[in-house]
Amino acid sequence: MRIDGRRTDALRPVKLELGYTAYAEGSVLITQGRTAVLCNATVEDRLPAWLLREGAEHGWVTAEYGMLPRSTHTRSPRETTPQARTQEIRRLIARSLRAAVDLNLLGRRQIVVDCDVLQADGSTRTASVTGGYVALALALRKLIAAGDVRPEIMLAPVAAVSVGVVAGQALLDLCYEEDVRTEVDLNAVMNADGRFVELQGTAEGQPFDRATLNRLLDLAAGGIGDLLRAQRAVLDSE
């Protein structure tokens, strides 16, 4: 039995609240257990300077990520200069979301997805990908409805989840108390076509074998399937 009574292959309760803020083109609050992340997508009719210098004609999707000072058990200083961990997570989220968009159909626009962690209880980066996709989809739907982009711009949806080995047991969707004891830690991003977008994995103690990796990937695929269904259900209701 896990700390919160879940099965080894069960997600924490997931809730996606659309339109959480009034001004963003796409806004969603994702809660996954006690982890809560506010994801806002902003459409900008301009490209970043580095793409303009390259003469790009396609659009861009990027992401920002940050944790509120008291999103954790003790207060963390507010980041004015992003730390290396924050930068790495931003890049993961952005790469994951770009996999769900045909940038060539976006035109000379940029969509920025801000992921702000309100409360952290493990797996904040994967929750940011899952919620960030919903915010991105809402923003793209507005562009499609306005006739600014074609519906084909939306590729296969993406979602992400954490898996790990704790006390020799493979677990899905780690909470903080499990994450700090993990022997193998892996984050997986997949799309609705069943294809992996990104994997981040490491042995926190002893190296692990291929059988363990396969078991973790199977767990991740099942959990991401549930998350994709949750995304689809809330977007269909919008």
Secondary structure, DSSP 8 states (H G I E B T S, - for coil): --TTS--TT----EEEEET-SSSSSEEEEEEETTEEEEEEEEEESS--HHHHHTT--S-EEEEEEEE-TTSSSS-----SS--HHHHHHHHHHHHHHHTTB-GGGS-S-EEEEEEEEEE-SS-HHHHHHHHHHHHHHHHHHHHHHTTSS-GGGB-S-EEEEEEEEETTEEEES--HHHHTT-SEEEEEEEETTS-EEEEEEEESSS---HHHHHHHHHHHHHHHHHHHHHHHHHHHT-
